[in-house]
Amino acid sequence: MRSYIGLIHKEPESDYGVSFPDFPGIATAGTSLDDARQMAEEALAFHVEGMVEDGEAIPEPSSLEQIMADSANMDADA
């Protein structure tokens, strides 16, 4: 099974957001870290299932080094 990195985003007064750099179309959120993680797993599974049904290629997972080398994935306020 492939493992994909999810990035957790949190702003004051907001829920925990999760995005997947390997799947730019996926974004989800949860009220707690556990909730966000569960929602992210479900969103990723649903998205990949749709890609498979549509005959789309599933991307190879990027490494953490590749993801963090992209300045768009770095949060200057962290």
PyMOL Python script that loads the backbone (N, CA, C, O; Angstrom):
from pymol import cmd

cmd.read_pdbstr("""\
ATOM      1  N   MET A   1       0.844  -1.173   0.000  1.00  0.00           N
ATOM      2  CA  MET A   1       0.000   0.000   0.000  1.00  0.00           C
ATOM      3  C   MET A   1       0.896   1.246   0.000  1.00  0.00           C
ATOM      4  O   MET A   1       1.893   1.305   0.720  1.00  0.00           O
ATOM      5  N   ARG A   2       0.536   2.208  -0.794  1.00  0.00           N
ATOM      6  CA  ARG A   2       1.274   3.458  -0.865  1.00  0.00           C
ATOM      7  C   ARG A   2       0.894   4.354   0.305  1.00  0.00           C
ATOM      8  O   ARG A   2      -0.242   4.334   0.779  1.00  0.00           O
ATOM      9  N   SER A   3       1.855   5.131   0.758  1.00  0.00           N
ATOM     10  CA  SER A   3       1.597   6.095   1.830  1.00  0.00           C
ATOM     11  C   SER A   3       1.840   7.493   1.290  1.00  0.00           C
ATOM     12  O   SER A   3       2.876   7.763   0.683  1.00  0.00           O
ATOM     13  N   TYR A   4       0.885   8.374   1.513  1.00  0.00           N
ATOM     14  CA  TYR A   4       0.978   9.751   1.053  1.00  0.00           C
ATOM     15  C   TYR A   4       1.041  10.681   2.253  1.00  0.00           C
ATOM     16  O   TYR A   4       0.438  10.421   3.294  1.00  0.00           O
ATOM     17  N   ILE A   5       1.773  11.759   2.090  1.00  0.00           N
ATOM     18  CA  ILE A   5       1.933  12.741   3.155  1.00  0.00           C
ATOM     19  C   ILE A   5       0.794  13.739   3.100  1.00  0.00           C
ATOM     20  O   ILE A   5       0.481  14.299   2.049  1.00  0.00           O
ATOM     21  N   GLY A   6       0.184  13.947   4.250  1.00  0.00           N
ATOM     22  CA  GLY A   6      -0.838  14.973   4.394  1.00  0.00           C
ATOM     23  C   GLY A   6      -0.269  16.111   5.231  1.00  0.00           C
ATOM     24  O   GLY A   6       0.384  15.869   6.246  1.00  0.00           O
ATOM     25  N   LEU A   7      -0.509  17.330   4.817  1.00  0.00           N
ATOM     26  CA  LEU A   7      -0.044  18.498   5.559  1.00  0.00           C
ATOM     27  C   LEU A   7      -1.192  19.058   6.378  1.00  0.00           C
ATOM     28  O   LEU A   7      -2.287  19.279   5.861  1.00  0.00           O
ATOM     29  N   ILE A   8      -0.939  19.284   7.650  1.00  0.00           N
ATOM     30  CA  ILE A   8      -1.958  19.827   8.545  1.00  0.00           C
ATOM     31  C   ILE A   8      -1.756  21.326   8.664  1.00  0.00           C
ATOM     32  O   ILE A   8      -0.645  21.810   8.879  1.00  0.00           O
ATOM     33  N   HIS A   9      -2.854  22.043   8.520  1.00  0.00           N
ATOM     34  CA  HIS A   9      -2.841  23.503   8.588  1.00  0.00           C
ATOM     35  C   HIS A   9      -3.759  23.934   9.728  1.00  0.00           C
ATOM     36  O   HIS A   9      -4.846  23.380   9.895  1.00  0.00           O
ATOM     37  N   LYS A  10      -3.333  24.903  10.500  1.00  0.00           N
ATOM     38  CA  LYS A  10      -4.180  25.389  11.602  1.00  0.00           C
ATOM     39  C   LYS A  10      -3.966  26.885  11.754  1.00  0.00           C
ATOM     40  O   LYS A  10      -2.839  27.348  11.932  1.00  0.00           O
ATOM     41  N   GLU A  11      -5.028  27.616  11.685  1.00  0.00           N
ATOM     42  CA  GLU A  11      -5.032  29.051  11.937  1.00  0.00           C
ATOM     43  C   GLU A  11      -5.795  29.288  13.232  1.00  0.00           C
ATOM     44  O   GLU A  11      -6.664  28.491  13.588  1.00  0.00           O
ATOM     45  N   PRO A  12      -5.487  30.371  13.944  1.00  0.00           N
ATOM     46  CA  PRO A  12      -6.289  30.675  15.140  1.00  0.00           C
ATOM     47  C   PRO A  12      -7.780  30.757  14.774  1.00  0.00           C
ATOM     48  O   PRO A  12      -8.151  31.282  13.724  1.00  0.00           O
ATOM     49  N   GLU A  13      -8.593  30.239  15.642  1.00  0.00           N
ATOM     50  CA  GLU A  13     -10.051  30.283  15.445  1.00  0.00           C
ATOM     51  C   GLU A  13     -10.531  29.470  14.244  1.00  0.00           C
ATOM     52  O   GLU A  13     -11.594  29.755  13.693  1.00  0.00           O
ATOM     53  N   SER A  14      -9.754  28.453  13.829  1.00  0.00           N
ATOM     54  CA  SER A  14     -10.199  27.617  12.712  1.00  0.00           C
ATOM     55  C   SER A  14     -10.048  26.146  13.084  1.00  0.00           C
ATOM     56  O   SER A  14      -9.398  25.803  14.072  1.00  0.00           O
ATOM     57  N   ASP A  15     -10.660  25.283  12.274  1.00  0.00           N
ATOM     58  CA  ASP A  15     -10.467  23.851  12.423  1.00  0.00           C
ATOM     59  C   ASP A  15      -9.086  23.479  11.882  1.00  0.00           C
ATOM     60  O   ASP A  15      -8.385  24.317  11.316  1.00  0.00           O
ATOM     61  N   TYR A  16      -8.705  22.215  12.062  1.00  0.00           N
ATOM     62  CA  TYR A  16      -7.467  21.705  11.497  1.00  0.00           C
ATOM     63  C   TYR A  16      -7.735  21.316  10.046  1.00  0.00           C
ATOM     64  O   TYR A  16      -8.597  20.478   9.778  1.00  0.00           O
ATOM     65  N   GLY A  17      -7.018  21.905   9.128  1.00  0.00           N
ATOM     66  CA  GLY A  17      -7.154  21.581   7.714  1.00  0.00           C
ATOM     67  C   GLY A  17      -6.084  20.592   7.299  1.00  0.00           C
ATOM     68  O   GLY A  17      -4.987  20.584   7.859  1.00  0.00           O
ATOM     69  N   VAL A  18      -6.397  19.763   6.325  1.00  0.00           N
ATOM     70  CA  VAL A  18      -5.437  18.793   5.804  1.00  0.00           C
ATOM     71  C   VAL A  18      -5.468  18.857   4.282  1.00  0.00           C
ATOM     72  O   VAL A  18      -6.533  18.872   3.665  1.00  0.00           O
ATOM     73  N   SER A  19      -4.273  18.895   3.692  1.00  0.00           N
ATOM     74  CA  SER A  19      -4.153  18.840   2.238  1.00  0.00           C
ATOM     75  C   SER A  19      -3.089  17.808   1.882  1.00  0.00           C
ATOM     76  O   SER A  19      -2.252  17.452   2.712  1.00  0.00           O
ATOM     77  N   PHE A  20      -3.131  17.336   0.648  1.00  0.00           N
ATOM     78  CA  PHE A  20      -2.200  16.332   0.151  1.00  0.00           C
ATOM     79  C   PHE A  20      -1.470  16.905  -1.058  1.00  0.00           C
ATOM     80  O   PHE A  20      -2.075  17.063  -2.119  1.00  0.00           O
ATOM     81  N   PRO A  21      -0.186  17.217  -0.923  1.00  0.00           N
ATOM     82  CA  PRO A  21       0.552  17.783  -2.053  1.00  0.00           C
ATOM     83  C   PRO A  21       0.529  16.917  -3.307  1.00  0.00           C
ATOM     84  O   PRO A  21       0.576  17.453  -4.414  1.00  0.00           O
ATOM     85  N   ASP A  22       0.458  15.610  -3.169  1.00  0.00           N
ATOM     86  CA  ASP A  22       0.413  14.733  -4.333  1.00  0.00           C
ATOM     87  C   ASP A  22      -0.964  14.721  -5.005  1.00  0.00           C
ATOM     88  O   ASP A  22      -1.109  14.217  -6.119  1.00  0.00           O
ATOM     89  N   PHE A  23      -1.964  15.273  -4.331  1.00  0.00           N
ATOM     90  CA  PHE A  23      -3.337  15.339  -4.854  1.00  0.00           C
ATOM     91  C   PHE A  23      -3.880  16.745  -4.607  1.00  0.00           C
ATOM     92  O   PHE A  23      -4.621  16.954  -3.647  1.00  0.00           O
ATOM     93  N   PRO A  24      -3.527  17.710  -5.454  1.00  0.00           N
ATOM     94  CA  PRO A  24      -3.915  19.107  -5.207  1.00  0.00           C
ATOM     95  C   PRO A  24      -5.416  19.346  -5.043  1.00  0.00           C
ATOM     96  O   PRO A  24      -5.811  20.363  -4.472  1.00  0.00           O
ATOM     97  N   GLY A  25      -6.250  18.447  -5.522  1.00  0.00           N
ATOM     98  CA  GLY A  25      -7.690  18.657  -5.422  1.00  0.00           C
ATOM     99  C   GLY A  25      -8.314  18.244  -4.101  1.00  0.00           C
ATOM    100  O   GLY A  25      -9.511  18.444  -3.897  1.00  0.00           O
ATOM    101  N   ILE A  26      -7.527  17.674  -3.201  1.00  0.00           N
ATOM    102  CA  ILE A  26      -8.077  17.192  -1.938  1.00  0.00           C
ATOM    103  C   ILE A  26      -7.773  18.172  -0.818  1.00  0.00           C
ATOM    104  O   ILE A  26      -6.625  18.561  -0.602  1.00  0.00           O
ATOM    105  N   ALA A  27      -8.816  18.560  -0.116  1.00  0.00           N
ATOM    106  CA  ALA A  27      -8.673  19.362   1.106  1.00  0.00           C
ATOM    107  C   ALA A  27      -9.822  18.974   2.022  1.00  0.00           C
ATOM    108  O   ALA A  27     -10.954  18.801   1.570  1.00  0.00           O
ATOM    109  N   THR A  28      -9.532  18.838   3.300  1.00  0.00           N
ATOM    110  CA  THR A  28     -10.552  18.490   4.269  1.00  0.00           C
ATOM    111  C   THR A  28     -10.181  19.118   5.601  1.00  0.00           C
ATOM    112  O   THR A  28      -9.112  19.713   5.736  1.00  0.00           O
ATOM    113  N   ALA A  29     -11.053  18.987   6.572  1.00  0.00           N
ATOM    114  CA  ALA A  29     -10.791  19.599   7.878  1.00  0.00           C
ATOM    115  C   ALA A  29     -11.485  18.800   8.967  1.00  0.00           C
ATOM    116  O   ALA A  29     -12.386  18.002   8.709  1.00  0.00           O
ATOM    117  N   GLY A  30     -11.035  19.043  10.198  1.00  0.00           N
ATOM    118  CA  GLY A  30     -11.639  18.421  11.364  1.00  0.00           C
ATOM    119  C   GLY A  30     -11.492  19.326  12.565  1.00  0.00           C
ATOM    120  O   GLY A  30     -10.611  20.185  12.604  1.00  0.00           O
ATOM    121  N   THR A  31     -12.350  19.133  13.539  1.00  0.00           N
ATOM    122  CA  THR A  31     -12.332  19.988  14.725  1.00  0.00           C
ATOM    123  C   THR A  31     -11.205  19.654  15.686  1.00  0.00           C
ATOM    124  O   THR A  31     -10.850  20.476  16.531  1.00  0.00           O
ATOM    125  N   SER A  32     -10.629  18.445  15.569  1.00  0.00           N
ATOM    126  CA  SER A  32      -9.486  18.036  16.391  1.00  0.00           C
ATOM    127  C   SER A  32      -8.475  17.367  15.465  1.00  0.00           C
ATOM    128  O   SER A  32      -8.782  17.071  14.310  1.00  0.00           O
ATOM    129  N   LEU A  33      -7.269  17.132  15.978  1.00  0.00           N
ATOM    130  CA  LEU A  33      -6.275  16.432  15.159  1.00  0.00           C
ATOM    131  C   LEU A  33      -6.757  15.042  14.766  1.00  0.00           C
ATOM    132  O   LEU A  33      -6.590  14.627  13.619  1.00  0.00           O
ATOM    133  N   ASP A  34      -7.351  14.326  15.707  1.00  0.00           N
ATOM    134  CA  ASP A  34      -7.860  12.982  15.395  1.00  0.00           C
ATOM    135  C   ASP A  34      -8.959  13.036  14.347  1.00  0.00           C
ATOM    136  O   ASP A  34      -8.990  12.218  13.427  1.00  0.00           O
ATOM    137  N   ASP A  35      -9.860  14.001  14.487  1.00  0.00           N
ATOM    138  CA  ASP A  35     -10.942  14.166  13.520  1.00  0.00           C
ATOM    139  C   ASP A  35     -10.377  14.527  12.145  1.00  0.00           C
ATOM    140  O   ASP A  35     -10.820  13.986  11.132  1.00  0.00           O
ATOM    141  N   ALA A  36      -9.412  15.429  12.107  1.00  0.00           N
ATOM    142  CA  ALA A  36      -8.803  15.835  10.842  1.00  0.00           C
ATOM    143  C   ALA A  36      -8.113  14.648  10.174  1.00  0.00           C
ATOM    144  O   ALA A  36      -8.230  14.464   8.963  1.00  0.00           O
ATOM    145  N   ARG A  37      -7.395  13.843  10.955  1.00  0.00           N
ATOM    146  CA  ARG A  37      -6.722  12.662  10.416  1.00  0.00           C
ATOM    147  C   ARG A  37      -7.729  11.684   9.819  1.00  0.00           C
ATOM    148  O   ARG A  37      -7.522  11.167   8.722  1.00  0.00           O
ATOM    149  N   GLN A  38      -8.815  11.433  10.538  1.00  0.00           N
ATOM    150  CA  GLN A  38      -9.840  10.518  10.043  1.00  0.00           C
ATOM    151  C   GLN A  38     -10.487  11.065   8.764  1.00  0.00           C
ATOM    152  O   GLN A  38     -10.680  10.330   7.796  1.00  0.00           O
ATOM    153  N   MET A  39     -10.815  12.345   8.771  1.00  0.00           N
ATOM    154  CA  MET A  39     -11.420  12.955   7.583  1.00  0.00           C
ATOM    155  C   MET A  39     -10.464  12.898   6.394  1.00  0.00           C
ATOM    156  O   MET A  39     -10.885  12.675   5.259  1.00  0.00           O
ATOM    157  N   ALA A  40      -9.162  13.104   6.666  1.00  0.00           N
ATOM    158  CA  ALA A  40      -8.162  13.064   5.598  1.00  0.00           C
ATOM    159  C   ALA A  40      -8.063  11.663   4.996  1.00  0.00           C
ATOM    160  O   ALA A  40      -7.995  11.514   3.776  1.00  0.00           O
ATOM    161  N   GLU A  41      -8.056  10.651   5.837  1.00  0.00           N
ATOM    162  CA  GLU A  41      -8.001   9.269   5.338  1.00  0.00           C
ATOM    163  C   GLU A  41      -9.208   8.973   4.447  1.00  0.00           C
ATOM    164  O   GLU A  41      -9.072   8.370   3.383  1.00  0.00           O
ATOM    165  N   GLU A  42     -10.379   9.400   4.892  1.00  0.00           N
ATOM    166  CA  GLU A  42     -11.596   9.160   4.115  1.00  0.00           C
ATOM    167  C   GLU A  42     -11.581   9.932   2.800  1.00  0.00           C
ATOM    168  O   GLU A  42     -11.959   9.394   1.759  1.00  0.00           O
ATOM    169  N   ALA A  43     -11.144  11.191   2.843  1.00  0.00           N
ATOM    170  CA  ALA A  43     -11.108  12.017   1.634  1.00  0.00           C
ATOM    171  C   ALA A  43     -10.130  11.443   0.619  1.00  0.00           C
ATOM    172  O   ALA A  43     -10.431  11.379  -0.573  1.00  0.00           O
ATOM    173  N   LEU A  44      -8.950  11.023   1.095  1.00  0.00           N
ATOM    174  CA  LEU A  44      -7.953  10.457   0.189  1.00  0.00           C
ATOM    175  C   LEU A  44      -8.470   9.157  -0.426  1.00  0.00           C
ATOM    176  O   LEU A  44      -8.351   8.958  -1.635  1.00  0.00           O
ATOM    177  N   ALA A  45      -9.029   8.289   0.375  1.00  0.00           N
ATOM    178  CA  ALA A  45      -9.551   7.015  -0.141  1.00  0.00           C
ATOM    179  C   ALA A  45     -10.647   7.248  -1.180  1.00  0.00           C
ATOM    180  O   ALA A  45     -10.660   6.592  -2.221  1.00  0.00           O
ATOM    181  N   PHE A  46     -11.557   8.169  -0.907  1.00  0.00           N
ATOM    182  CA  PHE A  46     -12.646   8.478  -1.830  1.00  0.00           C
ATOM    183  C   PHE A  46     -12.096   9.039  -3.140  1.00  0.00           C
ATOM    184  O   PHE A  46     -12.546   8.664  -4.223  1.00  0.00           O
ATOM    185  N   HIS A  47     -11.117   9.942  -3.032  1.00  0.00           N
ATOM    186  CA  HIS A  47     -10.533  10.557  -4.229  1.00  0.00           C
ATOM    187  C   HIS A  47      -9.812   9.516  -5.088  1.00  0.00           C
ATOM    188  O   HIS A  47      -9.993   9.479  -6.305  1.00  0.00           O
ATOM    189  N   VAL A  48      -8.999   8.677  -4.456  1.00  0.00           N
ATOM    190  CA  VAL A  48      -8.257   7.649  -5.196  1.00  0.00           C
ATOM    191  C   VAL A  48      -9.232   6.660  -5.824  1.00  0.00           C
ATOM    192  O   VAL A  48      -9.032   6.238  -6.963  1.00  0.00           O
ATOM    193  N   GLU A  49     -10.272   6.288  -5.108  1.00  0.00           N
ATOM    194  CA  GLU A  49     -11.277   5.380  -5.665  1.00  0.00           C
ATOM    195  C   GLU A  49     -11.885   5.976  -6.939  1.00  0.00           C
ATOM    196  O   GLU A  49     -12.069   5.272  -7.932  1.00  0.00           O
ATOM    197  N   GLY A  50     -12.192   7.262  -6.903  1.00  0.00           N
ATOM    198  CA  GLY A  50     -12.738   7.929  -8.086  1.00  0.00           C
ATOM    199  C   GLY A  50     -11.750   7.961  -9.238  1.00  0.00           C
ATOM    200  O   GLY A  50     -12.135   7.793 -10.396  1.00  0.00           O
ATOM    201  N   MET A  51     -10.473   8.176  -8.925  1.00  0.00           N
ATOM    202  CA  MET A  51      -9.455   8.175  -9.970  1.00  0.00           C
ATOM    203  C   MET A  51      -9.362   6.804 -10.630  1.00  0.00           C
ATOM    204  O   MET A  51      -9.260   6.700 -11.853  1.00  0.00           O
ATOM    205  N   VAL A  52      -9.397   5.751  -9.812  1.00  0.00           N
ATOM    206  CA  VAL A  52      -9.328   4.389 -10.341  1.00  0.00           C
ATOM    207  C   VAL A  52     -10.538   4.119 -11.236  1.00  0.00           C
ATOM    208  O   VAL A  52     -10.392   3.578 -12.332  1.00  0.00           O
ATOM    209  N   GLU A  53     -11.725   4.492 -10.773  1.00  0.00           N
ATOM    210  CA  GLU A  53     -12.943   4.284 -11.565  1.00  0.00           C
ATOM    211  C   GLU A  53     -12.888   5.036 -12.891  1.00  0.00           C
ATOM    212  O   GLU A  53     -13.419   4.568 -13.898  1.00  0.00           O
ATOM    213  N   ASP A  54     -12.237   6.210 -12.887  1.00  0.00           N
ATOM    214  CA  ASP A  54     -12.131   7.019 -14.101  1.00  0.00           C
ATOM    215  C   ASP A  54     -10.942   6.623 -14.973  1.00  0.00           C
ATOM    216  O   ASP A  54     -10.721   7.219 -16.028  1.00  0.00           O
ATOM    217  N   GLY A  55     -10.179   5.624 -14.542  1.00  0.00           N
ATOM    218  CA  GLY A  55      -9.034   5.165 -15.316  1.00  0.00           C
ATOM    219  C   GLY A  55      -7.835   6.109 -15.256  1.00  0.00           C
ATOM    220  O   GLY A  55      -6.957   6.047 -16.117  1.00  0.00           O
ATOM    221  N   GLU A  56      -7.790   6.981 -14.249  1.00  0.00           N
ATOM    222  CA  GLU A  56      -6.677   7.912 -14.109  1.00  0.00           C
ATOM    223  C   GLU A  56      -5.507   7.235 -13.384  1.00  0.00           C
ATOM    224  O   GLU A  56      -5.701   6.351 -12.550  1.00  0.00           O
ATOM    225  N   ALA A  57      -4.311   7.668 -13.719  1.00  0.00           N
ATOM    226  CA  ALA A  57      -3.111   7.137 -13.073  1.00  0.00           C
ATOM    227  C   ALA A  57      -2.996   7.712 -11.667  1.00  0.00           C
ATOM    228  O   ALA A  57      -3.226   8.902 -11.450  1.00  0.00           O
ATOM    229  N   ILE A  58      -2.642   6.865 -10.726  1.00  0.00           N
ATOM    230  CA  ILE A  58      -2.418   7.295  -9.340  1.00  0.00           C
ATOM    231  C   ILE A  58      -0.942   7.689  -9.235  1.00  0.00           C
ATOM    232  O   ILE A  58      -0.065   6.901  -9.591  1.00  0.00           O
ATOM    233  N   PRO A  59      -0.663   8.899  -8.748  1.00  0.00           N
ATOM    234  CA  PRO A  59       0.737   9.328  -8.685  1.00  0.00           C
ATOM    235  C   PRO A  59       1.538   8.539  -7.656  1.00  0.00           C
ATOM    236  O   PRO A  59       0.995   8.038  -6.672  1.00  0.00           O
ATOM    237  N   GLU A  60       2.827   8.441  -7.902  1.00  0.00           N
ATOM    238  CA  GLU A  60       3.732   7.863  -6.920  1.00  0.00           C
ATOM    239  C   GLU A  60       3.841   8.849  -5.753  1.00  0.00           C
ATOM    240  O   GLU A  60       3.824  10.061  -5.967  1.00  0.00           O
ATOM    241  N   PRO A  61       3.949   8.348  -4.543  1.00  0.00           N
ATOM    242  CA  PRO A  61       4.073   9.247  -3.401  1.00  0.00           C
ATOM    243  C   PRO A  61       5.384  10.039  -3.445  1.00  0.00           C
ATOM    244  O   PRO A  61       6.440   9.496  -3.769  1.00  0.00           O
ATOM    245  N   SER A  62       5.300  11.305  -3.121  1.00  0.00           N
ATOM    246  CA  SER A  62       6.499  12.132  -2.990  1.00  0.00           C
ATOM    247  C   SER A  62       7.123  11.868  -1.632  1.00  0.00           C
ATOM    248  O   SER A  62       6.439  11.476  -0.686  1.00  0.00           O
ATOM    249  N   SER A  63       8.422  12.086  -1.545  1.00  0.00           N
ATOM    250  CA  SER A  63       9.101  11.949  -0.255  1.00  0.00           C
ATOM    251  C   SER A  63       8.877  13.231   0.549  1.00  0.00           C
ATOM    252  O   SER A  63       8.512  14.268  -0.004  1.00  0.00           O
ATOM    253  N   LEU A  64       9.097  13.144   1.841  1.00  0.00           N
ATOM    254  CA  LEU A  64       8.985  14.328   2.689  1.00  0.00           C
ATOM    255  C   LEU A  64       9.954  15.405   2.215  1.00  0.00           C
ATOM    256  O   LEU A  64       9.616  16.589   2.223  1.00  0.00           O
ATOM    257  N   GLU A  65      11.153  15.007   1.806  1.00  0.00           N
ATOM    258  CA  GLU A  65      12.142  15.970   1.329  1.00  0.00           C
ATOM    259  C   GLU A  65      11.642  16.708   0.093  1.00  0.00           C
ATOM    260  O   GLU A  65      11.827  17.920  -0.022  1.00  0.00           O
ATOM    261  N   GLN A  66      11.006  15.983  -0.839  1.00  0.00           N
ATOM    262  CA  GLN A  66      10.463  16.613  -2.037  1.00  0.00           C
ATOM    263  C   GLN A  66       9.349  17.592  -1.682  1.00  0.00           C
ATOM    264  O   GLN A  66       9.287  18.694  -2.228  1.00  0.00           O
ATOM    265  N   ILE A  67       8.483  17.195  -0.781  1.00  0.00           N
ATOM    266  CA  ILE A  67       7.362  18.056  -0.397  1.00  0.00           C
ATOM    267  C   ILE A  67       7.850  19.311   0.304  1.00  0.00           C
ATOM    268  O   ILE A  67       7.373  20.411   0.022  1.00  0.00           O
ATOM    269  N   MET A  68       8.798  19.150   1.216  1.00  0.00           N
ATOM    270  CA  MET A  68       9.270  20.306   1.978  1.00  0.00           C
ATOM    271  C   MET A  68      10.182  21.218   1.157  1.00  0.00           C
ATOM    272  O   MET A  68      10.397  22.369   1.536  1.00  0.00           O
ATOM    273  N   ALA A  69      10.722  20.723   0.038  1.00  0.00           N
ATOM    274  CA  ALA A  69      11.531  21.552  -0.845  1.00  0.00           C
ATOM    275  C   ALA A  69      10.666  22.546  -1.620  1.00  0.00           C
ATOM    276  O   ALA A  69      11.183  23.538  -2.135  1.00  0.00           O
ATOM    277  N   ASP A  70       9.376  22.298  -1.708  1.00  0.00           N
ATOM    278  CA  ASP A  70       8.456  23.191  -2.397  1.00  0.00           C
ATOM    279  C   ASP A  70       8.034  24.295  -1.445  1.00  0.00           C
ATOM    280  O   ASP A  70       7.376  24.024  -0.441  1.00  0.00           O
ATOM    281  N   SER A  71       8.396  25.518  -1.737  1.00  0.00           N
ATOM    282  CA  SER A  71       8.105  26.639  -0.840  1.00  0.00           C
ATOM    283  C   SER A  71       6.604  26.825  -0.605  1.00  0.00           C
ATOM    284  O   SER A  71       6.214  27.417   0.402  1.00  0.00           O
ATOM    285  N   ALA A  72       5.777  26.344  -1.488  1.00  0.00           N
ATOM    286  CA  ALA A  72       4.316  26.455  -1.298  1.00  0.00           C
ATOM    287  C   ALA A  72       3.854  25.604  -0.110  1.00  0.00           C
ATOM    288  O   ALA A  72       2.782  25.844   0.445  1.00  0.00           O
ATOM    289  N   ASN A  73       4.652  24.621   0.275  1.00  0.00           N
ATOM    290  CA  ASN A  73       4.282  23.744   1.391  1.00  0.00           C
ATOM    291  C   ASN A  73       4.865  24.193   2.717  1.00  0.00           C
ATOM    292  O   ASN A  73       4.631  23.549   3.740  1.00  0.00           O
ATOM    293  N   MET A  74       5.605  25.262   2.724  1.00  0.00           N
ATOM    294  CA  MET A  74       6.224  25.777   3.943  1.00  0.00           C
ATOM    295  C   MET A  74       5.350  26.895   4.500  1.00  0.00           C
ATOM    296  O   MET A  74       4.907  27.781   3.769  1.00  0.00           O
ATOM    297  N   ASP A  75       5.113  26.838   5.789  1.00  0.00           N
ATOM    298  CA  ASP A  75       4.310  27.877   6.447  1.00  0.00           C
ATOM    299  C   ASP A  75       5.256  28.778   7.229  1.00  0.00           C
ATOM    300  O   ASP A  75       5.827  28.357   8.235  1.00  0.00           O
ATOM    301  N   ALA A  76       5.420  29.994   6.780  1.00  0.00           N
ATOM    302  CA  ALA A  76       6.349  30.925   7.421  1.00  0.00           C
ATOM    303  C   ALA A  76       5.933  31.280   8.831  1.00  0.00           C
ATOM    304  O   ALA A  76       6.760  31.737   9.621  1.00  0.00           O
ATOM    305  N   ASP A  77       4.661  31.079   9.167  1.00  0.00           N
ATOM    306  CA  ASP A  77       4.159  31.438  10.497  1.00  0.00           C
ATOM    307  C   ASP A  77       4.292  30.298  11.493  1.00  0.00           C
ATOM    308  O   ASP A  77       3.918  30.455  12.655  1.00  0.00           O
ATOM    309  N   ALA A  78       4.817  29.155  11.066  1.00  0.00           N
ATOM    310  CA  ALA A  78       4.891  27.995  11.968  1.00  0.00           C
ATOM    311  C   ALA A  78       5.954  28.162  13.023  1.00  0.00           C
ATOM    312  O   ALA A  78       6.140  27.275  13.856  1.00  0.00           O
TER     313      ALA A  78
END
""", "prot")
cmd.dss("prot")
cmd.show_as("cartoon", "prot")
cmd.util.cbc("prot")
cmd.orient("prot")
